[in-house]
Amino acid sequence: MSEPDIIYLDDNDENHIHQRVFGQQHSPYGSLKRSQSDDHLTPIMVDDEDEELPQEIKTIQKPKLISQIPKLKNSKHMSQSMIITDKKSSLISLKQNAKSISSPSSKTPRTMPVIPSIKSRNVQGVLVRFFRNGEAHHIGVKVAINQLEIKSWEAFLNYLNQQSKLVLPTGGIKYVYGLNGHQILSISKFQNRQSYVVASGIYIKTKFQHANDAFTDDPDHPPTAVATSQPSNVNVRASGVKRWRSPSSNGEQIFLLPYSRLNLYESILLNRSTTTTFDLWLNEEVTDLLSQYIGNDKITRLYAITKTVFTEVTSFSYLFNTLKVTDTFIACTEEEFQHAKRYLATMKPDDFFANSTLTRKPVMGTQRYVPKQTHVDAKLTINWVHGYDGSKEHTKTLHTLSDNEILYVIGAVCIIYDPEARQQRFYTKHTNPITCVVTHRYHTLVASADTVASKDRTRVSIHIWDYNKLETITELRKEQFGSEITLLSFSSKPDDNLILIVSRDKPKILLVVDWKRNEVIYSITSKSDKILSALFVFDTIEWIVCISQQHLVFYHINWNSKPLRIAIQKESEVQNIYTGAVASDHTGELLVVGDKIGSLHIWSLVENEPKLVVVKESIIENDVQFIICINQDIFLLANGQNQIKLWNVRSNYFEHIQLNDTYGSVQSICSIQRGLVIGTKLNYILMKDIESEHIEIIMRGHITPSKCICCNINTDEFFSISSDRYLFKWNNRSRIVEWAIKSPQLVSCAALHPERNIIVLGTETSKLLIYDTLSSYYITTITLKANTGVKSVRFSPDGGDLAIGLQNGFVFLFSVIGNGDFQLRTDGVPQRNNAPVTDVIWSIDSSYLLAVYSDNNYNIWSIPAFSIVQEKNIQNITWQQIVHPIACFTLDKTIMEAQTSAITLSPNLVLCCSKDGQIRVFGNFYERSSQIVPTGLGTVQNLIPSTNKNAYLLSLNNNPAIIEVEINVESQ
């Protein structure tokens, strides 16, 4: 791997030669620190490394106490940060400071006297790396920065512009950003051994390939913050030779994990002879070690990690005693402690750590602590599908199964619905969306074909399955099937295994397939461009009819010939434009075909030859879209304009059926024992009694996908809104829609009051609509004094306040006085971000309000003061049960940003709906194992907890149905 260039930044670079300070080297954890002794004898603590002294240092027999001060060349003054010393003095100083409590394992401190004439001053520096904005493959440039040598931020930017490896094609360097996009405006904001981005304009989010490369020190140019010259008679280490590290007296190495990054750890040497208090050790030594993770905060708490439990350590005696069983600890700030005492108490270390102790060996720098790899096994079962999609070709068709059940499709799932018993069953063996379904007249068989949607499959799959047992009998895959099946038709004979198939890729070719033997027996090429219908007719397997828009052709297959051949081919002599609507009577003797002018053509087998028996002209207006055989004597005819007629063949009598246009146009009709089942374009499934005018709604739903679903716990109802402007109240126990109303405005969000029977709808026109949830009665409208859309509404858990998040970044707060009485809070700070608000979230005690913005930033308000809280950490507040990923603290940022919703199942398991439409279960705290949970329903838009235990409500991206699922998760 290429190493980045290292630049050593000094404001005297142009006028001075590079100068070295003996022993000065920066680790990720420390800098040069002065002790509190006298100014004339003040030692400097020098970071050390784990190596031996150079050979020339060891052979010195009589080292001088203090070497002569050299005269610096090419300089008019001496650098105040230069130190001149020798070996003996440094070793003596080291022994004098052996009582230091602890030091990081990679930097044992040593003390050295300095020249009294040199002014005492702290020398502080950081080693950082810079990447060019938007260049993912830039290897980075390392720069060692001394804050005392840089006079201003402008001077620092000028210096960066002089570096050839940082030259930007878009102009000079004007801005410096962190890798998270936050702008850096001061040198003091740089953190040691961190990476940053230089830019001439706005930050471009980039995944830098070398961002995680180690900060390996260049042996030819040690990363010193100040460079000074050394005289020849001074003992210095040779270039490229590492320094010797003196072992700490009575020291033991322990490993500290910052609570904010439990997948990383630092090591430190602990001195059992210390006289410092435990709290001071945490505040100073441990805080300094973990400073890059905690910012300006202080470490105040410590947890020991054992195999079975997290134990808080409160004193040195407890710490020394704990070292008998573990050398690994978690360090927390005071705010992190508030979250840790809740989170760590709910789980065991073995739940997410591969081992509870680390190997006892010296480590250099930051190491990765590998969490336990958890195997997640999640299984999803569908409880109920609320709704039906009658607007799409693949999902609108209703099929008759038995006397009381119907079948329809959503995604890759076949839904079997008994409207009288209010029960649903599901065939879920398909992995891709289903395009075509057919049922067998005599057997409990269904043939269903899916698409080639996944990359690992190149052929469509046809399943032959039993709808009583929900078991797959066989699966057909042939190259001849193409990419999509448009037509399936079982043979009408109960004792054969034939099925007719037409693919979209070859619409003129009809395949005759033996599904038990998985064999294509014969193929017929029709005269038309596209076959609309094909079926075995006249209660035989010898005669097949193919109907296209302008042709109706009968084929007679001689099954005794070898090879098979068509013995007779007969085409209708009547020129018509056919719709593809066709049906046989129950005996198979009659074939009824519909055309574009509302006429019926009745065919029969006469003297072993198809004959057109009669033509019933213009029975209904326009085209005949559906022909259904109700029984031996009655056929149902319908067009796409809700004109439905029953035709009694024996009496030649026609009866008209009225259907209200408010249900939408007819999309599909099938017949069960109770009557007719009708699917409409407005997504109704209706039950019509043949003997009466009564029409019952057995299923309904939104016309477009749901935008928001909300419910209160311990209830049976949930509510949904959609871009169709309807508000639905669903009863999740009786599985019906109790009521639905259409809003006068386009609704964007909704919220239920926790105690009162009211629901608030936020609109895109800065209005709040209030409705009664029991009666659907409209209560009132609140108009906001802001010409912008409402993006989120949420009642506080105690019901006393209503928070509103707006498109323009404002957050309004209303006091709830009554069901229709709301008082706007005019105090407080309503805006702190110009980005649109995406969600508002309450703490469970209603004391804090969280606003989340579209740029993934957030603000926290204190309630009732309605004031911005600066110092409060989001992780230290218990938020109300919501599904926004930002409130799921077990997800790190990169995972969180890829989710639309997240629900914590346990301290170690999180259920998420990802932005790619997949349902995922994550295990572990940071290094996560995850499992995609297939739904078969298409891409999922969002999920929330349902009113039923261990169940969730899913809204889909491309289907208006709302699905209740149950997800059982096991982890090992």
HUWORA-V918299 format. One record per backbone hydrogen bond with DSSP energy under -1.0 kcal/mol. NH is the residue of the N-H (numbers start at 0). CO is the residue of the C=O. If there is no record, write none. Layout:
nh=NH co=CO
nh=NH co=CO
//
This chain:
nh=6 co=141
nh=8 co=143
nh=12 co=9
nh=15 co=11
nh=19 co=227
nh=23 co=20
nh=34 co=42
nh=44 co=32
nh=45 co=109
nh=50 co=48
nh=50 co=242
nh=57 co=53
nh=58 co=54
nh=59 co=56
nh=81 co=78
nh=89 co=85
nh=90 co=86
nh=91 co=87
nh=92 co=88
nh=93 co=89
nh=94 co=90
nh=95 co=91
nh=96 co=92
nh=97 co=94
nh=99 co=96
nh=102 co=268
nh=106 co=103
nh=117 co=114
nh=125 co=144
nh=127 co=142
nh=128 co=193
nh=129 co=140
nh=130 co=195
nh=132 co=197
nh=134 co=131
nh=137 co=134
nh=140 co=129
nh=141 co=4
nh=142 co=127
nh=143 co=6
nh=144 co=125
nh=146 co=123
nh=148 co=145
nh=155 co=151
nh=156 co=152
nh=157 co=153
nh=158 co=154
nh=159 co=155
nh=160 co=156
nh=162 co=159
nh=165 co=162
nh=166 co=163
nh=170 co=167
nh=173 co=198
nh=174 co=198
nh=176 co=196
nh=177 co=181
nh=180 co=177
nh=183 co=175
nh=188 co=185
nh=189 co=186
nh=192 co=126
nh=193 co=190
nh=195 co=128
nh=196 co=176
nh=197 co=130
nh=198 co=174
nh=207 co=205
nh=208 co=135
nh=210 co=207
nh=212 co=209
nh=215 co=213
nh=223 co=221
nh=233 co=230
nh=240 co=237
nh=250 co=247
nh=251 co=269
nh=253 co=267
nh=254 co=326
nh=255 co=265
nh=256 co=328
nh=258 co=330
nh=260 co=257
nh=263 co=260
nh=264 co=366
nh=265 co=255
nh=267 co=253
nh=268 co=102
nh=269 co=251
nh=270 co=100
nh=271 co=249
nh=273 co=270
nh=280 co=276
nh=281 co=277
nh=282 co=278
nh=283 co=279
nh=285 co=280
nh=286 co=281
nh=287 co=283
nh=288 co=284
nh=289 co=285
nh=292 co=289
nh=293 co=289
nh=294 co=290
nh=296 co=293
nh=299 co=331
nh=300 co=331
nh=302 co=329
nh=303 co=310
nh=304 co=327
nh=305 co=308
nh=310 co=303
nh=312 co=301
nh=318 co=314
nh=319 co=315
nh=320 co=316
nh=321 co=317
nh=322 co=318
nh=323 co=320
nh=324 co=321
nh=325 co=321
nh=328 co=254
nh=329 co=302
nh=330 co=256
nh=331 co=300
nh=336 co=332
nh=337 co=333
nh=339 co=335
nh=340 co=336
nh=342 co=338
nh=343 co=339
nh=345 co=342
nh=350 co=347
nh=351 co=348
nh=352 co=348
nh=360 co=358
nh=366 co=264
nh=368 co=262
nh=371 co=351
nh=376 co=969
nh=378 co=967
nh=380 co=965
nh=382 co=963
nh=383 co=963
nh=385 co=961
nh=395 co=391
nh=398 co=406
nh=400 co=404
nh=405 co=416
nh=406 co=398
nh=407 co=414
nh=409 co=412
nh=411 co=935
nh=412 co=409
nh=413 co=426
nh=414 co=407
nh=415 co=424
nh=416 co=405
nh=417 co=422
nh=421 co=417
nh=422 co=417
nh=424 co=415
nh=426 co=413
nh=433 co=410
nh=434 co=448
nh=435 co=448
nh=437 co=446
nh=439 co=444
nh=444 co=442
nh=445 co=464
nh=446 co=437
nh=447 co=462
nh=448 co=435
nh=449 co=460
nh=450 co=432
nh=451 co=482
nh=452 co=450
nh=456 co=453
nh=459 co=481
nh=461 co=475
nh=462 co=447
nh=463 co=473
nh=464 co=445
nh=465 co=470
nh=466 co=443
nh=469 co=465
nh=472 co=463
nh=473 co=463
nh=475 co=461
nh=480 co=477
nh=481 co=478
nh=485 co=501
nh=486 co=501
nh=488 co=499
nh=490 co=497
nh=498 co=512
nh=499 co=488
nh=500 co=510
nh=501 co=486
nh=503 co=483
nh=508 co=505
nh=509 co=523
nh=510 co=500
nh=511 co=521
nh=512 co=498
nh=513 co=518
nh=514 co=496
nh=518 co=513
nh=520 co=511
nh=521 co=511
nh=523 co=509
nh=525 co=507
nh=530 co=506
nh=531 co=546
nh=532 co=546
nh=534 co=544
nh=536 co=542
nh=539 co=536
nh=543 co=554
nh=544 co=534
nh=545 co=552
nh=546 co=532
nh=547 co=550
nh=552 co=545
nh=553 co=569
nh=554 co=543
nh=555 co=567
nh=556 co=541
nh=557 co=564
nh=566 co=555
nh=567 co=555
nh=569 co=553
nh=571 co=551
nh=577 co=548
nh=578 co=593
nh=582 co=591
nh=584 co=589
nh=590 co=602
nh=591 co=582
nh=592 co=600
nh=593 co=580
nh=594 co=598
nh=595 co=576
nh=597 co=594
nh=599 co=615
nh=600 co=592
nh=601 co=613
nh=602 co=590
nh=603 co=610
nh=605 co=608
nh=610 co=603
nh=612 co=601
nh=613 co=601
nh=615 co=599
nh=618 co=597
nh=619 co=597
nh=623 co=594
nh=624 co=637
nh=625 co=637
nh=627 co=635
nh=629 co=633
nh=630 co=633
nh=634 co=646
nh=635 co=627
nh=636 co=644
nh=637 co=625
nh=638 co=642
nh=644 co=636
nh=645 co=654
nh=646 co=634
nh=647 co=652
nh=648 co=632
nh=651 co=647
nh=654 co=645
nh=656 co=643
nh=662 co=659
nh=663 co=660
nh=666 co=678
nh=667 co=678
nh=669 co=676
nh=671 co=674
nh=672 co=402
nh=675 co=687
nh=676 co=669
nh=677 co=685
nh=678 co=667
nh=679 co=683
nh=680 co=664
nh=682 co=679
nh=684 co=698
nh=685 co=677
nh=686 co=695
nh=687 co=675
nh=688 co=693
nh=695 co=686
nh=697 co=684
nh=698 co=684
nh=706 co=720
nh=707 co=720
nh=709 co=718
nh=717 co=729
nh=718 co=709
nh=719 co=727
nh=720 co=707
nh=724 co=721
nh=726 co=740
nh=727 co=719
nh=728 co=738
nh=729 co=717
nh=730 co=735
nh=731 co=715
nh=734 co=730
nh=737 co=728
nh=740 co=726
nh=742 co=724
nh=747 co=761
nh=748 co=761
nh=750 co=759
nh=752 co=757
nh=757 co=755
nh=758 co=770
nh=759 co=750
nh=760 co=768
nh=761 co=748
nh=762 co=766
nh=763 co=745
nh=767 co=781
nh=768 co=760
nh=769 co=779
nh=770 co=758
nh=771 co=776
nh=772 co=756
nh=775 co=771
nh=778 co=769
nh=779 co=769
nh=781 co=767
nh=783 co=765
nh=785 co=783
nh=787 co=785
nh=789 co=762
nh=790 co=804
nh=791 co=804
nh=793 co=802
nh=795 co=800
nh=798 co=795
nh=801 co=813
nh=802 co=793
nh=803 co=811
nh=804 co=791
nh=805 co=809
nh=806 co=788
nh=808 co=805
nh=810 co=829
nh=811 co=803
nh=813 co=801
nh=814 co=822
nh=815 co=799
nh=816 co=820
nh=817 co=820
nh=822 co=814
nh=824 co=812
nh=828 co=865
nh=836 co=805
nh=837 co=851
nh=838 co=851
nh=840 co=849
nh=842 co=847
nh=843 co=877
nh=845 co=842
nh=848 co=860
nh=849 co=840
nh=850 co=858
nh=851 co=838
nh=852 co=856
nh=853 co=835
nh=855 co=852
nh=858 co=850
nh=860 co=848
nh=861 co=866
nh=862 co=846
nh=865 co=861
nh=866 co=861
nh=868 co=859
nh=875 co=872
nh=876 co=873
nh=879 co=841
nh=886 co=883
nh=887 co=884
nh=890 co=887
nh=895 co=891
nh=896 co=892
nh=897 co=894
nh=898 co=895
nh=899 co=912
nh=900 co=912
nh=901 co=882
nh=902 co=910
nh=904 co=908
nh=905 co=908
nh=908 co=905
nh=909 co=921
nh=910 co=902
nh=911 co=919
nh=912 co=900
nh=913 co=917
nh=914 co=897
nh=916 co=913
nh=919 co=911
nh=920 co=930
nh=921 co=909
nh=922 co=928
nh=923 co=907
nh=927 co=925
nh=928 co=922
nh=930 co=920
nh=932 co=918
nh=939 co=916
nh=940 co=954
nh=941 co=954
nh=943 co=952
nh=945 co=950
nh=950 co=947
nh=951 co=964
nh=952 co=943
nh=953 co=962
nh=954 co=941
nh=956 co=938
nh=961 co=385
nh=962 co=953
nh=963 co=383
nh=964 co=951
nh=965 co=380
nh=967 co=378
nh=969 co=376
nh=971 co=374
//
